[in-house]
Amino acid sequence: MWSATRRREATGTMAFFNIGYSLREAGRHFTRNWSTCLGAIVTIFLSLFIIGVFVLGSALLENMVGSVEDKVTIQAFLADEADQAAVDALQNKIAGWDNVQSVTYKSKDEALQEYKETMSNKNAEAAVAALDGANPVPASLVIKLDDPQEVATVANKLIADADFRAVADDPEDAQASVLYGQGTVERLFSVTRYLRYGLIAIVGMLVFVAFVFINNTIRLAISARHREIAIERLVGASNSFIRGPFVTEGVLEAIIGAGLAIAALHAMITFGLPIVEQSLSFLSFSLSNNVLLTTYGGLLGIGVLIGLFGSAIAMGRYLKV
């Protein structure tokens, strides 16, 4: 039964959200029903932890995909007899095109050396020695883009350019003198695009699932106290006054659960990620502080919103007139 003090608090403040009273009631419920509260906290922790794993995993994947995309360049092969002044003029011209980040000239000697380094495990030295000093590898212009997704657009523009055809390695077929891994690049961008959409969909689904689970957990806690809510209604307490302790409790549980999820994620990144990075040293597993802080802040915000709205929605059926 209600004490006289609590009855006066309800009737005296029925039009207002009493923060002090809500905190005291939430604290009492934590103490009396710690198992129910622990269940809600664990649910929030697990839900937000899984969401955090997918968010940080998508950030890592984005970095790896970005590093692969950054390696997408256009190589424009030049004829051996091409006039160097014309090549320099073409280089400056391409550098002024939209979406072109840089244009680098690669001489025949540099191209041959790169071939030997790339094919070091395939008897490249023996193949080069058999050429008796001849160098069949053409010079080229290496074009790096601001947006690798536009590689086909820039490549087609280069193929159609009259100045390039004049110095191209194969002036009769300029397209054969431009290399950017057409089919491979298109498949790469298609895969990375689907991966990004898939990760967004998974994170959105996890947020929804977390909301459903947390809402149900809070609904069970409120259902166990429906008598107390009914008594509050009988003595004239307002909906906001009745809702206050439950919303406060939901937010506190969300903050604790989010804090545990953030701590677990940070421990995983601090101690687990370096081990994976050592095993897969050819991949980049770096996460900037900005990404981490944004993720942690987002998890805390999502947790508070889920606790806030989950409690409010769960209370709806008990506050209907």
Salt bridges, closest charged atoms under 4 A:
GLU9 OE2 - ARG24 NH2 2.45
GLU25 OE1 - ARG6 NH2 2.85
GLU25 OE2 - ARG28 NH1 2.17
GLU62 OE1 - ARG196 NE 2.82
GLU69 OE1 - ARG196 NH2 3.58
ASP80 OD1 - LYS108 NZ 3.18
GLU114 OE2 - LYS106 NZ 2.96
ASP161 OD1 - LYS93 NZ 2.61
ASP163 OD2 - LYS93 NZ 2.93
GLU228 OE2 - ARG6 NH2 3.16
GLU228 OE2 - ARG225 NH2 3.68
GLU249 OE2 - HIS29 ND1 2.74
GLU249 OE1 - ARG225 NH1 3.20
